[in-house]
Amino acid sequence: MTAFEEKAEAGGIEPPATAGSSGRTVRVWDPLVRLFHWSLVAAFVIAWTTGDELERLHETVGYVILGLLAFRLAWGLVGTRYARFGDFIYRPSTVVRFLVDTVRFRAKRYLGHNPAGGAMIIALLIVLAAATGTGTIMTTDAYWGVEWVEEAHEVTANLAVVLVGLHLAGVFIASIEHRENLVRAMITGRKRRE
């Protein structure tokens, strides 16, 4: 039995319609998840584009990203249903099967994050934590100008860009495959019920 099937059996995969909804859509992404997501997008773009030119802004935005990551870690433990890590962390074999099905355009639709999306969230959180961690210690006397720290910071920042590209590709493919606008869903918080 897959993690998806286990979750469906344990309590279903769809929440009840919210009051006032037409019944065709359902709220999936709570306001804090959406605020986190778009704030992280903006902060990362600013950090990436100011790395060498505007050091003070770059550092400030790095601390903002660090704060956002701390929030997301906490919200992943105690937040709403689809925000919790327990809802979207799957076994590696499930992620691989999902990716194979995606390539064949026959992947299951998930109301929350699909297995690949869940794996991407974890990967991005780890890589961004490494980037902000190395960026933070670069500002200390002990690691100021230390070459391996600077290189680690640059590598993790570049890896984050690669992961963002893969994330965008996944959103695009899933939007086409399942005929729904996932970007709009992350803005409105609502997805098609079926």
PELINCOR-V753104 format. One line per field, one symbol per residue. phi: phi as a letter, one per 20 degrees, with the letter a starting at -180 (. if undefined). A space follows every 50 residues. Layout:
BEGIN
phi = ???
END
This chain:
BEGIN
phi = .fffffffffandcfffegnefnecbfdefgffffggfffgfffffffed gdecgffgfffffffgffffgfffffecffgfefgfececfgffffgfff ffgelcffedfeffgfffffgfffffffffffffffffeeffdfmfffff ffffffffffffffffffffffffffgdlbefffffeendcffc
END
